[in-house]
Amino acid sequence: MSYGMAGIPRSVTLDDVRGAQKMLSGVARTTAMESSRHLSRVVGTPVHLKCENLQRTGSFKLRGAYIRIAGLLPEERAAGVVAASAGNHAQGVALASALLGVHATVFMPKGAPLPKISATREYGAEVRLYGQVVDETLAAAEEYAAETGAVFIHPFDHPDVIAGQGTIGLEILEQCPEVRTIVLGMGGGGLAAGVAVAVKTVRPDVRIIGVQAAGAACYPPSLAAGRPVTVPNPATMADGIKVGRPGPVPFGIVQDLVDEVRTVGEDHLSAALLLCLERAKLVVEPAGASPVAALLAEPGGFEGPVVAVLSGGNVDPVLMQRLLRHGMAAQGRYLAVRLRVTDRPGNLARLLGVTSAVDANVLDVSHIRTDPRLGLSEAEVELQLETMGPEHCAEVARALTAAGYAIVE
């Protein structure tokens, strides 16, 4: 065991990460590094995207899972492995196990997206659906491990997993040797810890910035307390980083080597996802878009060149529809308004004429006539409008008010 700059024991070394890189040769892809002219212009310095959303299984999780399972003793492999996950870790464990000839049982919540369940099964794992939330699923997996002797594969709290994730840091240094800042999403901390070990040992001048969703930010209070603490009821659209408590192993490394942890709100997450899709032509899940969200939230706060790690691209199509609409609303490109109107023939056509005159595209119209709050001759109309930005939204609202319509708050 080596010691870091603050004298904190560190169970992962650069040699561990380099060894993991050799083991992953031919298994994990060396993912692309794409420059982003749009983000470079917004941030004011060169920005590059490390595309782990294009990794096998759609996320970086394969790296750590493979190194962890490859390191098992023969008798441990014979007993099989078990994991609990709503998506990315499940798929990483499933594929890694198949490649290594190890039986894998993966517990997933009953509400997990069907594409993720199907993909996990197709990679060769036995999938068991249990519980409504990941905590219940995790407890079931741990109970299964105790009963059967299967090895529990933790998603982030193990040195081998951290070493595997750290190979991303080595690739970044090879692909962008001039990098000054690396921004990446953080849940339990395995990715941030691994990349920090790989990068800081070679280039201590490079800043490592972790990003957490504001509704599931377990690291800021933990770092303040000097130990892992639990954040109750974490809530965010970014399931991949929705973790209520840091792992002890990655926490020590993050505390020692990660320069800063920032938080981002849901609006910035959905706007980042939309930007990746529209401007970079990349499908990225909310957790994977969190570094881009941080760039959008504080564009002048990064020394460049910057590398943003897009950690995953596994997003359910149904959820994607909601996320895109949320992102459009956050950018002022989608407006929902409710209006009180007199319920008489021709009034709806007149209302739509007002929106047409200001170039607002009507996506949907709904009528409410039976609400007890409404008068006998009143109706409530909800309009879903496609708009062209915040100023256009304000223009639409002014036009409706000027035409005599009362907007219901």
Secondary structure as GFF3:
##gff-version 3
##sequence-region A 1 409
A	DSSP	beta_strand	2	3	.	.	.	ID=ss1
A	DSSP	beta_strand	9	10	.	.	.	ID=ss2
A	DSSP	alpha_helix	14	24	.	.	.	ID=ss3
A	DSSP	beta_strand	33	35	.	.	.	ID=ss4
A	DSSP	alpha_helix	37	43	.	.	.	ID=ss5
A	DSSP	beta_strand	47	51	.	.	.	ID=ss6
A	DSSP	three_ten_helix	52	54	.	.	.	ID=ss7
A	DSSP	three_ten_helix	56	58	.	.	.	ID=ss8
A	DSSP	alpha_helix	61	70	.	.	.	ID=ss9
A	DSSP	alpha_helix	74	79	.	.	.	ID=ss10
A	DSSP	beta_strand	81	84	.	.	.	ID=ss11
A	DSSP	alpha_helix	88	100	.	.	.	ID=ss12
A	DSSP	beta_strand	104	108	.	.	.	ID=ss13
A	DSSP	alpha_helix	114	122	.	.	.	ID=ss14
A	DSSP	beta_strand	126	129	.	.	.	ID=ss15
A	DSSP	alpha_helix	134	148	.	.	.	ID=ss16
A	DSSP	beta_strand	151	152	.	.	.	ID=ss17
A	DSSP	alpha_helix	159	175	.	.	.	ID=ss18
A	DSSP	beta_strand	181	185	.	.	.	ID=ss19
A	DSSP	alpha_helix	190	202	.	.	.	ID=ss20
A	DSSP	beta_strand	207	213	.	.	.	ID=ss21
A	DSSP	three_ten_helix	214	216	.	.	.	ID=ss22
A	DSSP	alpha_helix	219	225	.	.	.	ID=ss23
A	DSSP	three_ten_helix	239	241	.	.	.	ID=ss24
A	DSSP	alpha_helix	248	257	.	.	.	ID=ss25
A	DSSP	beta_strand	260	264	.	.	.	ID=ss26
A	DSSP	alpha_helix	266	279	.	.	.	ID=ss27
A	DSSP	alpha_helix	286	297	.	.	.	ID=ss28
A	DSSP	beta_strand	306	310	.	.	.	ID=ss29
A	DSSP	alpha_helix	317	330	.	.	.	ID=ss30
A	DSSP	beta_strand	334	342	.	.	.	ID=ss31
A	DSSP	alpha_helix	347	357	.	.	.	ID=ss32
A	DSSP	beta_strand	361	368	.	.	.	ID=ss33
A	DSSP	beta_strand	378	386	.	.	.	ID=ss34
A	DSSP	alpha_helix	390	402	.	.	.	ID=ss35
A	DSSP	beta_strand	406	408	.	.	.	ID=ss36
###
